[in-house]
């Protein structure tokens, strides 16, 4: 499918049925797969052959949907996980261990911030948070000899900071570490970070990729571009023998698929955040219309942002599609077709007024979710980022009055009318 445009890949990527096979990707709803001899299965366990034997490690439905996302992002290999959080954890833990260090953008989804600042710290992995807008000279100071990863979000949730991917990629590579980018909000329809130098891309597929708020899921895509063997001691999990597989060296045996192979056969084997084949099947249905839905989200969000930016009761609006927005130039560079359907704003009355306004909305629902077909709203300081102190909220770009408004694909006039009546 490499010669096809991204719209065609959304619809027909990965699954190429042969004579007599189902036209639609089937659900391989089985925990196990049959073999004729013991030796056949033994070779699978030794990673000497490709194949399926237990769905915790691999399943045809899961793998084909992962391959479609891999094609959309322009990667070398990919795998699905049971949630976006699992994808983030696996992506980092695959190359980090106790005693290691991460440099991370401070503009993060609250759950990711907690994972890095609390849970990974308990595992002996320290994180230094940096302002993504800082000059490279300032960012350089965060790196340490034991730094293994530079991590950021293409479009920060909920701060809506647009990442300067090239700046971060150059910074990471100058310190011989990979850049991992969460591309959930932009999706590969609007931005493909690998083209700008990112090494590994993560998605919470629960958002735009599913598009309907019905399934949890995550995906890790590896570009295959980072040379693990060049830094053998630093990334010894990939470049030195793995005793749990008779001394296999992933980077030597699997080449550009080494990173994903290790995540799959080691972390998924031991930790088991496996997606259900039924969920992957539903995800694939969402992917088939991703190229249609994302432009509509952006079109509607642009109209809503323009409406709010001129309203007398609105104190501020943050949306990179507005020419007055700080990140408009980066939006034009990295996401010229649009950023996402999420915008943020605050009311002139402050936090209490913003919360009261949310309770008056009728079409937009107050839910934890974001980035699906239905318009929804959230107050991050009270909900997703509730565990953070006021200082940490500001560091993460979450003002106390910030309302995260996820614009759906309904009629834009109806969405604006709902905002209007709530403001009144």
BELZI-V25787 format. One record per run of one state. SS is the DSSP state (2 for helix, 1 for strand, 0 for the rest). FROM is the first residue (numbers start at 1). LEN is the number of residues. If there is no record, write none. Layout:
SS&FROM&LEN  SS&FROM&LEN
//
This chain:
0&1&5  2&6&7  0&13&19  1&32&1  0&33&5  2&38&8  0&46&8  1&54&1  0&55&5  2&60&14  0&74&3  1&77&5  0&82&2  2&84&10  0&94&7  1&101&5  0&106&4  2&110&13  0&123&3  1&126&5  0&131&5  2&136&5  0&141&6  1&147&7  0&154&1  1&155&1  0&156&6  1&162&1  0&163&2  2&165&10  0&175&3  1&178&5  0&183&4  2&187&4  0&191&2  2&193&4  0&197&3  1&200&5  0&205&13  1&218&5  0&223&5  2&228&4  0&232&4  2&236&4  0&240&2  1&242&1  2&243&3  0&246&2  1&248&1  0&249&1  2&250&22  0&272&5  2&277&11  0&288&2  2&290&20  0&310&4  1&314&5  0&319&9  2&328&7  0&335&7  1&342&6  0&348&3  2&351&10  0&361&4  1&365&2  0&367&9  1&376&3  0&379&11  2&390&6  0&396&7  1&403&4  0&407&5  2&412&12  0&424&1
//
